[in-house]
Amino acid sequence: RNLMPLAVEVRFKGTRKDLFAWEGDPAALKVNDRVIVDVERGRDLGRISALGELAEKKCSTGCSGCAVGDAPADAPRRAVVRSAGPDDLRTADELRRSEEDVRRKVIARVRQHSLTMKVSDAEWQWDRNKLSIYFTAEKRVDFRSLVRDLAAQFRTRIELRQIGVRDEAARLSGVGRCGREYCCSTWLTELSPVNLGLLGLFRMLPVV
């Protein structure tokens, strides 16, 4: 019998996530499973964070980070290919361990190009078809020559993504003034905008 594709929300490193479709047995997947998914340029590995109606609802509410790829919102969903096996997980772990060394090499190149930007993080796609570099900057940065340089060095497609300070904190984690790990890198998975009215309210609250 033909089964309707199951909506699957998959999270990756940091706050990055997207919605995929699974056409196999719905019982074969569960939340927190690690899966291989089709992406724009190859395949990536992530962790399931929601399934079925809940995944659909989370995406339809317009939450930040949903449909993070370059495809339009009404494009067919890319597929969950399969559950990740031991070799897949080993490859992913090796890539994660290499990313700090990659970040240091990128910082060195940024200095050579005299660019005013702070390199926050590096993230390999699971199949190494793409390397994403996350950075913060106060002004617009012309990094075209840097991208060409990095593509020659790492022999893959380079994507530079400018992020805000909250996104940077979510990716890097750390300890806030309260003495606990940042909310945005633990339980607070949606980074909603903070408007000026809320900021004024926070200033009026008593310090305890």
C-alpha positions in Angstrom: 0.0 0.0 0.0 1.1 3.6 -0.6 1.9 5.6 2.5 1.7 9.4 2.7 5.2 10.8 3.2 6.0 11.5 6.8 7.1 15.1 7.7 10.4 15.0 9.5 12.1 18.0 11.2 15.8 17.5 11.3 18.3 19.6 13.2 21.9 20.0 12.4 24.8 21.8 14.2 23.8 25.0 16.0 20.3 26.2 15.3 20.2 25.0 11.7 17.2 22.8 10.8 14.9 21.9 7.9 11.8 19.8 7.1 12.2 16.6 5.1 9.9 13.8 3.9 10.2 10.1 4.8 8.4 7.6 2.4 9.3 4.4 4.3 7.6 2.8 7.3 6.7 5.6 9.8 7.6 3.3 12.7 11.2 3.1 11.5 12.0 6.6 12.7 11.8 8.2 16.1 12.8 11.5 17.7 16.6 11.8 18.4 17.4 9.3 15.7 20.3 10.4 13.5 19.5 10.3 9.7 21.1 10.9 6.3 19.1 13.4 4.3 19.2 14.8 0.8 20.3 18.5 0.6 20.9 21.0 -2.2 24.4 19.7 -2.9 24.7 16.1 -1.8 23.8 14.6 1.6 24.0 15.7 5.2 23.6 14.1 8.6 21.3 15.4 11.3 19.1 14.5 14.3 15.3 14.1 14.2 13.7 16.7 16.4 10.0 16.2 15.4 7.8 13.9 13.4 4.4 14.0 11.6 1.9 16.6 12.6 4.2 18.2 15.2 6.9 18.8 12.6 4.3 20.2 10.2 2.9 22.5 12.9 6.3 23.8 14.0 7.2 24.7 10.4 3.8 26.3 9.6 4.0 28.6 12.5 6.8 30.5 10.8 9.5 29.6 13.3 13.0 30.8 12.6 15.3 28.4 10.9 12.7 26.3 9.1 13.4 25.7 5.4 16.9 26.9 5.8 18.0 25.8 2.4 18.0 27.8 -0.8 14.9 26.1 -2.2 11.6 28.1 -2.2 9.1 27.4 0.5 6.7 25.7 -1.8 9.3 23.4 -3.4 9.0 19.6 -2.9 10.6 18.5 0.4 13.9 16.7 0.1 14.0 13.2 1.4 15.2 11.4 4.5 17.4 8.8 2.8 18.0 6.4 5.7 18.9 6.0 9.3 22.6 6.7 10.0 24.8 3.7 10.5 28.0 3.3 12.6 30.2 4.3 9.6 28.1 7.4 9.0 28.3 8.5 12.6 32.0 7.9 12.6 32.5 10.1 9.6 30.3 12.8 11.2 32.3 12.7 14.5 35.6 13.0 12.6 34.3 16.0 10.7 33.1 17.7 13.9 36.5 17.2 15.5 38.3 18.7 12.5 36.2 21.9 12.4 38.1 23.8 15.0 41.3 23.3 13.0 39.4 24.5 9.9 38.2 27.6 11.8 41.8 28.5 12.7 42.9 28.1 9.1 40.1 30.3 7.9 41.0 33.0 10.5 44.6 33.0 9.2 43.2 33.6 5.6 40.9 36.3 6.8 43.9 38.1 8.3 45.9 37.7 5.1 43.0 39.4 3.2 42.8 42.2 5.9 39.0 41.6 6.4 37.2 43.0 9.4 35.2 40.0 10.4 35.1 37.5 13.3 35.0 33.8 12.2 32.7 32.2 14.7 32.4 28.6 13.5 33.0 26.2 10.7 30.7 23.3 9.6 31.4 20.5 7.2 28.5 19.0 5.3 28.6 15.2 6.0 29.7 14.3 2.4 32.3 17.1 2.4 30.6 18.7 -0.7 30.3 22.0 1.2 32.0 23.9 4.0 30.0 26.6 5.8 31.8 29.4 7.5 29.8 31.5 10.1 31.0 35.0 10.9 30.0 38.2 12.5 30.8 41.7 11.2 29.7 45.2 12.0 29.8 46.3 8.4 29.4 44.8 5.0 32.4 42.6 4.0 33.5 41.9 0.5 34.7 38.3 0.9 34.7 37.2 -2.8 38.5 36.8 -3.0 38.5 35.0 0.4 35.9 32.5 -0.9 38.1 31.7 -3.9 41.1 31.3 -1.7 39.3 28.9 0.7 37.8 26.9 -2.2 41.3 26.3 -3.5 42.6 25.4 0.0 39.8 23.0 1.0 38.8 21.8 -2.5 35.0 22.1 -1.8 32.2 24.6 -2.2 32.6 27.4 0.4 29.5 29.2 1.9 30.0 32.2 4.1 27.1 33.0 6.4 26.8 36.2 8.4 25.1 35.6 11.7 24.0 37.8 14.7 25.3 37.6 18.2 22.5 35.4 19.5 23.0 32.9 16.7 26.7 33.0 17.5 26.0 32.2 21.2 23.7 29.4 20.2 26.4 27.8 18.0 29.3 28.3 20.5 27.5 27.9 23.8 28.9 29.5 27.0 27.9 30.7 30.5 25.6 33.7 31.0 25.5 36.2 33.8 23.1 33.9 35.6 25.9 31.3 35.9 24.2 28.8 33.7 24.8 27.7 30.1 23.1 30.0 27.5 19.4 29.2 27.0 19.8 29.5 23.3 22.3 26.7 23.1 20.4 24.3 25.4 16.6 24.3 25.8 15.6 27.5 23.8 15.6 26.1 20.3 13.7 29.0 18.6 15.3 32.4 18.5 12.4 34.8 18.3 13.0 38.5 17.7 13.1 40.7 20.8 11.3 44.0 20.1 12.0 47.4 21.8 8.9 47.1 24.0 10.2 44.0 25.6 13.6 45.5 26.1 12.0 48.4 28.0 10.1 46.0 30.2 13.3 44.1 31.0 15.0 47.3 32.1 12.1 48.1 34.5 12.1 44.7 36.2 13.8 44.6 39.7 17.1 42.8 40.1 16.7 39.9 42.6 
